[in-house]
Amino acid sequence: MITLYGMKASGNCYKLQLLAEQLGLEYRWIEVDILHGESRTPGFLAKNANGRVPLLELEDGRCLPESNAILCYLAEGSRYLPGDGWLRAQTLQWLFFEQYSHEPYIAVARFIAKWLPAGHPRQAELPRLRERGHQALGVMEKHLAANDFFVASGDGVADIALYAYTHEAPVGGFDLAAYPAVRSWLQRIEAQPGFVPQRY
């Protein structure tokens, strides 16, 4: 049985729970409280020197960090990761977009707004984060206005990766009223067989 180390409040960790449930995988979940340094212990650092979650550990002891790499590994051979080279490249395109143009703004705004107290110095970052986050949502809206999912093969790891923080974007101060295609896509993801909501 595989082991997933993560923190349920993290969207990057929720991605893996969502895919695992949709694939019907058996897995063991180990909750890691990163806010209290549990990912910085010697034991955890021996598994992931970067000291971050999520982390996949196989039965033979091999460990794989980075949420989107784990998504691709778990989805290999399933409908969630296309075998066609062009469709797979498009999947990777959106996974890179999620980590470079989406998560650093939408997820970080969520973290600051939800977890840091009012008056914390990082609150000053919110206007810029929201500006860049809205740019990412605009890119998604344009694509989803003409497509049901991010890749023509149907819902897959690109959708799961982008869903994880987009569905919580309002927590970070992003009003999704201006993004009807994004809102419809969120509903489509939530209607998929095996979908589980984020619980933390």
WOWOWO-V280684 format. One record per backbone hydrogen bond with DSSP energy under -1.0 kcal/mol. NH is the residue of the N-H (numbers start at 1). CO is the residue of the C=O. E is the energy in kcal/mol with one decimal. If there is no record, write none. Layout:
# WOWOWO-V280684
<<NH & CO & E> <NH & CO & E>>
This chain:
# WOWOWO-V280684
<<3 & 57 & -2.5> <4 & 28 & -3.2> <5 & 55 & -2.9> <6 & 30 & -2.2> <10 & 7 & -2.5> <14 & 10 & -2.3> <15 & 11 & -1.9> <17 & 13 & -1.5> <18 & 14 & -2.7> <19 & 15 & -2.4> <20 & 16 & -2.7> <21 & 17 & -2.4> <22 & 18 & -2.0> <23 & 19 & -2.3> <25 & 20 & -2.5> <28 & 2 & -2.5> <30 & 4 & -2.8> <32 & 6 & -2.7> <34 & 32 & -1.4> <36 & 33 & -1.1> <37 & 34 & -1.4> <38 & 33 & -2.2> <40 & 37 & -1.8> <45 & 41 & -2.8> <46 & 42 & -1.5> <47 & 44 & -1.3> <48 & 44 & -2.3> <51 & 48 & -2.2> <55 & 5 & -1.8> <56 & 64 & -2.8> <57 & 3 & -2.8> <58 & 62 & -3.0> <61 & 58 & -2.0> <64 & 56 & -2.8> <70 & 66 & -2.2> <71 & 67 & -2.4> <72 & 68 & -2.0> <73 & 69 & -2.1> <74 & 70 & -2.9> <75 & 71 & -2.2> <78 & 75 & -2.6> <81 & 78 & -1.3> <88 & 84 & -2.6> <89 & 85 & -2.2> <90 & 86 & -2.2> <91 & 87 & -2.1> <92 & 88 & -2.5> <93 & 89 & -2.3> <94 & 90 & -2.0> <95 & 91 & -2.0> <96 & 92 & -2.8> <97 & 93 & -2.2> <98 & 94 & -2.4> <99 & 95 & -1.8> <100 & 96 & -2.2> <101 & 97 & -2.8> <102 & 97 & -1.1> <103 & 98 & -3.5> <105 & 102 & -1.4> <106 & 102 & -2.7> <108 & 103 & -1.0> <109 & 105 & -2.2> <110 & 106 & -1.8> <111 & 107 & -2.4> <112 & 108 & -2.6> <113 & 109 & -2.7> <114 & 110 & -2.6> <115 & 111 & -2.8> <116 & 112 & -1.2> <120 & 117 & -2.0> <123 & 120 & -2.3> <124 & 121 & -1.5> <125 & 122 & -2.0> <126 & 123 & -1.3> <129 & 125 & -2.4> <130 & 126 & -2.9> <131 & 127 & -2.0> <132 & 128 & -2.4> <133 & 129 & -2.5> <134 & 130 & -2.3> <135 & 131 & -1.3> <136 & 132 & -1.8> <137 & 133 & -2.4> <138 & 134 & -2.1> <139 & 135 & -1.8> <140 & 136 & -2.2> <141 & 137 & -2.7> <142 & 138 & -2.2> <143 & 139 & -1.9> <144 & 140 & -3.0> <145 & 141 & -1.6> <146 & 143 & -1.3> <154 & 151 & -2.1> <157 & 80 & -2.5> <160 & 156 & -2.2> <161 & 157 & -2.6> <162 & 158 & -2.1> <163 & 159 & -2.6> <164 & 160 & -1.7> <166 & 162 & -1.6> <167 & 163 & -2.4> <169 & 166 & -1.6> <171 & 168 & -1.4> <172 & 169 & -1.3> <173 & 170 & -1.6> <174 & 169 & -1.7> <179 & 176 & -2.0> <183 & 179 & -2.3> <184 & 180 & -2.2> <185 & 181 & -2.1> <186 & 182 & -2.4> <187 & 183 & -1.7> <188 & 184 & -1.9> <189 & 185 & -2.5> <190 & 186 & -2.2> <192 & 189 & -1.6> <195 & 192 & -1.9>>
